[in-house]
Amino acid sequence: MIRSVIVCLLALLSIPSNASAQSCVGNPVAVQVLGSGARANDRASSSYLLWIDAQARILVDIGGGAFLRFGQAQAKHNDLSLVAISHLHPDHVSDLPALLWLTHQDQARKAPLPIVGPSGNDVAPSFPTFLSRLFDEKTGAFQVLGPTLGATPPKRGGGVRLDVGVVDVTKAEPSIVFDRQGLTVTALGIPHGDLPTLAYRVQTRDVSVVFSSDQTGTTPRCVEFGEGANVLVMHLAIGAGATSGLQAAPAVVGRVAQEAGVGRLIVSHIDLFDLDAAIAELKKFYTGPLTVGADLQCTSVR
């Protein structure tokens, strides 16, 4: 008993001051930011959970540090209906092996885990090829997780079997990637330099949440995909007055949210810049409710 109390106290002390643990249980639908950072050392990298009632049902991205936040959020991999990966930069996917290693150790989940990611091009492999390079039972970097890709019979290791999907990022229209259990999830290719990248929109219980991921916001499809969402999660990755071929400027983030007419904007993926100045620039173009993301923060979707 005493040992359990000590472990719990140590877990709480390990959460940085800007990562105040908030419970999403009790909200019919809620977005939890697991990782709100980019290169900021006191924030985990990009990752989000969509909670429905008391279950974490959808995981969007799982960058460095997000696996720890997943545990601190008291999420259970057995409750996940879908893992959605936006793109293959390390700050969005590097903790995936850790999550699957947890399924190997726990072994509570028996059903395959749906997981989806982008098609490839000259600068990045397709998502199935990426997973094969990680987990193939003979040639993968983590051969011990070969069963995740269907190695049978497993000679060693384990991990939940993955049900892998891939989305063509060049398609002009959104693709349905999941449609069951009261959840409809669509994906759309968005501009993020040369790297194939997806935004995701989740519809459930008459509410919608859009996870825009890294993007420049330079195509009308970004506004159309987010139109009327109850919550839009966008990345505020560069500072006021800055420009980038990979990320939207604060003014662009504000314009996209305003033109889409969203119910609430959550900004995340915050980097090392003057955050107050970036927010001030964003607010020149967006006048609706705004939440500045922090690790383990929970926002009810209404």
C-alpha positions in Angstrom: 0.0 0.0 0.0 2.8 2.4 1.0 4.7 1.5 -2.1 1.7 2.3 -4.3 1.2 5.7 -2.7 4.9 6.5 -3.3 4.7 5.5 -6.9 1.6 7.7 -7.4 3.3 10.7 -5.8 6.4 10.2 -7.9 4.3 10.1 -11.0 2.6 13.4 -10.1 5.9 15.0 -9.4 7.2 14.0 -12.8 4.6 16.2 -14.5 6.1 19.6 -15.3 4.4 22.7 -14.1 3.0 23.5 -17.5 1.5 20.0 -17.8 -1.2 20.0 -15.2 -3.1 16.7 -15.4 -6.7 17.2 -16.2 -9.2 14.4 -16.4 -11.4 14.1 -19.5 -13.6 11.5 -17.9 -17.1 12.9 -17.4 -17.2 14.8 -20.7 -19.4 13.3 -23.4 -16.7 14.3 -25.9 -13.3 15.9 -25.1 -10.0 16.7 -26.7 -6.9 16.1 -24.6 -3.5 17.5 -25.7 -0.9 14.9 -24.8 2.0 16.7 -26.4 1.8 20.5 -27.2 5.4 21.1 -28.2 7.8 21.1 -31.1 11.3 21.7 -29.8 10.4 23.2 -26.4 12.1 21.0 -23.8 9.3 21.2 -21.2 6.6 20.0 -23.6 6.0 16.6 -25.2 5.9 16.5 -29.0 2.6 16.4 -30.9 -0.1 14.0 -29.8 -3.8 14.2 -29.1 -6.5 12.0 -27.6 -10.2 12.2 -28.4 -12.2 11.0 -25.4 -15.8 9.8 -25.6 -17.3 9.3 -22.1 -14.6 7.6 -20.1 -12.7 6.1 -23.0 -9.8 7.5 -25.0 -11.0 6.4 -28.4 -8.8 8.1 -31.0 -5.0 8.9 -30.8 -3.7 11.4 -33.3 0.1 11.3 -33.6 2.5 10.1 -30.9 5.7 12.2 -30.9 8.5 12.1 -28.4 7.3 12.2 -24.8 3.7 11.4 -25.7 3.9 7.8 -24.5 4.6 9.1 -21.0 1.7 11.5 -21.3 -0.6 8.7 -22.5 0.0 6.9 -19.2 -0.3 10.1 -17.2 -3.7 10.7 -18.8 -4.8 7.2 -17.6 -5.7 6.3 -21.2 -5.9 2.6 -22.0 -4.7 1.2 -25.4 -7.5 -1.4 -25.1 -10.0 1.5 -25.5 -8.5 2.9 -28.7 -10.6 2.6 -31.9 -8.0 4.2 -34.1 -4.5 5.6 -34.2 -4.2 8.3 -36.9 -0.7 9.5 -38.0 -0.4 12.8 -39.8 3.1 12.4 -41.2 6.4 10.8 -40.6 8.5 13.5 -38.9 9.9 12.2 -35.7 8.1 14.7 -33.5 4.8 13.1 -34.7 5.5 9.4 -34.6 8.7 8.6 -32.6 6.8 7.1 -29.6 4.8 4.6 -31.7 7.2 1.7 -30.9 6.8 2.4 -27.2 3.0 2.3 -27.4 3.1 -1.0 -29.2 5.6 -2.4 -26.8 3.1 -1.6 -24.1 0.5 -3.7 -25.9 3.1 -6.5 -25.9 3.6 -6.3 -22.2 0.0 -5.8 -21.2 -1.6 -8.2 -23.8 -5.1 -7.1 -22.6 -6.2 -6.1 -26.1 -7.1 -9.0 -28.4 -8.8 -7.1 -31.3 -6.5 -5.6 -34.1 -5.7 -1.9 -33.7 -6.7 0.2 -36.7 -3.9 2.6 -37.7 -3.7 4.9 -40.6 -1.1 7.2 -42.2 -0.1 9.0 -45.4 1.0 7.7 -48.8 4.6 8.2 -49.7 6.7 10.1 -52.3 10.4 10.8 -53.1 11.1 12.2 -49.6 9.2 9.8 -47.4 8.0 6.2 -47.6 4.4 5.2 -47.6 3.0 4.5 -44.2 2.9 0.6 -44.7 6.6 0.7 -45.8 7.5 2.9 -42.8 5.9 0.3 -40.4 7.6 -2.5 -42.2 11.0 -0.9 -41.8 10.2 -0.6 -38.1 8.6 -3.9 -37.3 9.2 -6.5 -40.0 10.1 -9.8 -38.2 13.2 -10.3 -40.3 14.4 -6.8 -41.4 12.7 -4.3 -39.1 14.5 -2.1 -36.5 12.2 -3.6 -33.8 11.9 -7.2 -34.9 10.6 -8.1 -31.5 7.3 -6.4 -32.5 7.0 -8.4 -35.7 3.6 -9.8 -34.6 2.1 -6.3 -35.0 2.4 -6.8 -38.7 1.1 -10.3 -38.6 4.2 -12.4 -38.2 2.7 -15.9 -37.6 3.5 -17.9 -35.6 5.3 -15.4 -33.5 8.7 -16.8 -32.6 9.3 -14.1 -30.1 8.0 -10.8 -28.9 4.5 -9.6 -29.4 2.3 -6.6 -29.6 -1.2 -6.1 -30.8 -1.9 -6.9 -34.5 -2.2 -3.7 -36.5 -4.9 -3.1 -39.1 -3.0 -0.8 -41.4 -4.6 1.8 -43.7 -3.0 4.4 -46.0 -4.5 7.6 -47.5 -3.5 9.0 -50.8 -2.5 12.6 -49.9 -2.9 13.8 -53.5 -6.7 13.1 -53.6 -8.7 16.3 -53.8 -11.5 15.0 -51.7 -11.4 13.7 -48.1 -11.1 9.9 -47.6 -13.1 8.0 -45.0 -10.6 6.1 -42.9 -12.9 4.8 -40.1 -16.7 4.6 -39.9 -18.0 2.4 -37.1 -18.7 2.5 -33.3 -20.4 5.9 -33.6 -17.3 7.5 -35.1 -16.6 8.7 -38.6 -13.1 9.8 -39.4 -12.0 11.4 -42.7 -8.5 12.4 -43.8 -7.3 15.0 -46.3 -3.8 15.7 -47.7 -2.5 19.2 -46.7 0.6 21.2 -47.6 3.6 20.7 -45.4 6.6 21.2 -47.6 7.3 18.1 -49.7 6.3 15.7 -46.9 3.0 13.8 -47.4 0.8 15.0 -44.5 -2.8 14.4 -43.5 -5.4 16.4 -41.5 -8.1 14.4 -39.8 -11.7 15.2 -39.1 -13.7 13.2 -36.5 -17.5 13.3 -36.4 -19.3 11.8 -33.4 -22.4 12.5 -31.4 -23.3 15.5 -33.6 -20.0 17.2 -32.9 -16.9 17.4 -35.0 -13.2 17.9 -34.2 -10.5 18.6 -36.8 -6.8 18.0 -36.2 -4.9 20.0 -38.8 -1.4 19.0 -38.0 1.6 20.8 -39.5 0.7 22.7 -42.6 1.1 26.1 -44.3 -2.6 26.8 -44.6 -2.1 27.9 -48.2 -4.9 26.0 -49.8 -8.6 26.7 -49.6 -9.1 23.0 -48.8 -7.7 23.7 -45.3 -10.6 26.0 -44.6 -13.2 23.7 -46.3 -12.0 20.7 -44.3 -12.4 22.6 -41.0 -15.6 24.3 -41.8 -18.1 24.4 -38.9 -16.0 22.2 -36.7 -16.8 22.4 -33.0 -13.1 22.3 -32.2 -10.2 22.9 -34.6 -6.7 22.0 -33.4 -4.0 23.9 -35.4 -0.3 24.2 -35.0 1.3 27.5 -34.0 4.8 26.5 -34.8 6.4 29.8 -35.8 6.4 33.2 -34.3 4.9 36.6 -35.2 6.2 38.0 -38.4 8.0 34.7 -39.4 7.5 32.8 -42.6 8.1 29.1 -43.4 7.6 26.7 -46.2 6.5 24.1 -43.6 4.3 25.9 -41.1 1.5 28.5 -41.1 2.2 31.9 -39.7 0.1 33.0 -36.7 -1.9 35.3 -39.0 -2.7 32.4 -41.3 -3.7 30.2 -38.4 -6.1 32.9 -37.3 -7.5 33.4 -40.8 -8.1 29.7 -41.4 -10.0 29.4 -38.1 -12.0 32.5 -38.7 -13.0 31.6 -42.3 -13.9 28.0 -41.2 -16.2 29.4 -38.6 -15.1 27.0 -35.9 -16.6 26.9 -32.4 -13.2 26.9 -30.7 -9.6 27.0 -31.8 -6.9 25.1 -29.9 -3.3 26.0 -30.8 -0.5 23.6 -30.2 2.9 22.4 -31.4 4.3 25.4 -29.7 8.0 26.1 -30.4 10.7 28.4 -29.0 9.4 31.9 -29.8 7.6 34.8 -28.2 4.2 33.1 -27.6 2.4 36.3 -26.5 3.4 38.1 -29.7 2.3 35.1 -31.8 -1.1 35.0 -30.0 -1.5 38.7 -30.5 -0.9 38.4 -34.3 -3.4 35.4 -34.5 -6.1 37.4 -32.7 -6.0 40.1 -35.3 -7.6 37.6 -37.6 -9.5 35.3 -35.3 -12.2 36.5 -32.9 -13.6 33.3 -31.5 -12.9 31.2 -28.4 -9.2 30.3 -28.2 -7.3 27.8 -26.1 -3.5 27.8 -25.9 -2.5 24.1 -25.7 -0.5 22.6 -22.8 0.4 19.0 -22.1 -2.5 17.0 -20.6 -4.9 19.8 -21.0 -8.5 18.7 -21.6 -11.2 20.6 -23.6 -14.8 19.6 -23.7 -16.3 19.6 -27.2 -19.7 21.2 -27.4 
